[in-house]
Amino acid sequence: KPDLTGVIVAWSIELSKFDLRFEPCGSVHGQHLADFATELSLAKDDPPQPWLLYVDDLSDKKGGEVGVFLEGPHNLLI
């Protein structure tokens, strides 16, 4: 869509001032999800460990946003 192209170009110009660049998100393939699930699997001999949930929020007149971090065993961050 031409409207979106202009917006992306405008953001690219703004980000280039700070040595940042826009990178669109790629697609997630089924094998990546399977690999991720395997990596998260714990051995049956491991004792259960707590997961910690951290929430950070910010709001103003324009709207708000929330950051959520989940920390699991072995310092795994999601």
C-alpha positions as CSV (number, residue, x, y, z in Angstrom):
1,K,0.0,0.0,0.0
2,P,1.4,3.4,-0.9
3,D,0.3,5.0,2.4
4,L,2.2,2.5,4.4
5,T,5.4,2.9,2.3
6,G,5.5,6.6,3.0
7,V,5.1,6.0,6.8
8,I,7.9,3.4,6.7
9,V,10.2,5.8,4.8
10,A,9.5,8.6,7.2
11,W,10.4,6.4,10.2
12,S,13.5,5.2,8.4
13,I,14.7,8.8,8.0
14,E,13.9,9.6,11.7
15,L,15.7,6.5,13.0
16,S,18.7,7.1,10.8
17,K,19.5,10.3,12.8
18,F,20.1,8.0,15.8
19,D,22.0,5.3,13.9
20,L,18.9,3.0,14.2
21,R,17.2,1.2,11.4
22,F,13.8,-0.3,10.8
23,E,13.7,-4.1,10.3
24,P,10.3,-5.7,9.6
25,C,9.4,-8.8,11.6
26,G,9.9,-12.1,9.8
27,S,7.5,-15.0,9.8
28,V,7.7,-17.8,12.4
29,H,8.0,-21.2,10.9
30,G,6.5,-24.3,12.6
31,Q,10.0,-25.8,13.1
32,H,11.1,-22.7,15.1
33,L,8.1,-23.2,17.4
34,A,9.0,-26.9,17.9
35,D,12.6,-26.1,18.6
36,F,11.5,-23.4,21.1
37,A,9.2,-25.8,22.9
38,T,11.9,-28.5,23.1
39,E,14.3,-25.9,24.5
40,L,11.8,-25.0,27.2
41,S,11.2,-28.7,28.1
42,L,12.7,-29.6,31.5
43,A,14.0,-33.0,32.5
44,K,11.6,-35.0,34.8
45,D,14.4,-35.1,37.5
46,D,14.6,-31.3,37.8
47,P,12.7,-30.0,40.8
48,P,10.1,-27.4,39.9
49,Q,11.3,-23.9,40.0
50,P,9.2,-20.7,40.2
51,W,8.7,-18.5,37.2
52,L,8.8,-14.7,37.8
53,L,6.6,-12.2,36.0
54,Y,7.7,-8.6,35.7
55,V,5.3,-5.9,34.3
56,D,6.3,-2.4,33.4
57,D,3.8,0.1,32.2
58,L,3.8,3.6,30.8
59,S,0.8,5.8,30.0
60,D,0.2,9.4,29.0
61,K,-2.5,11.5,27.1
62,K,-1.6,9.8,23.8
63,G,-2.0,6.2,25.1
64,G,-0.1,3.6,26.9
65,E,2.1,0.6,26.6
66,V,3.1,-2.4,28.7
67,G,6.2,-4.4,28.8
68,V,6.0,-7.9,30.2
69,F,9.0,-10.2,31.0
70,L,8.7,-13.8,32.1
71,E,11.8,-15.3,33.8
72,G,12.0,-19.1,34.0
73,P,14.5,-21.7,35.1
74,H,18.2,-21.1,34.3
75,N,17.5,-17.3,33.8
76,L,15.4,-18.0,30.7
77,L,13.8,-14.7,29.7
78,I,10.7,-14.5,27.5
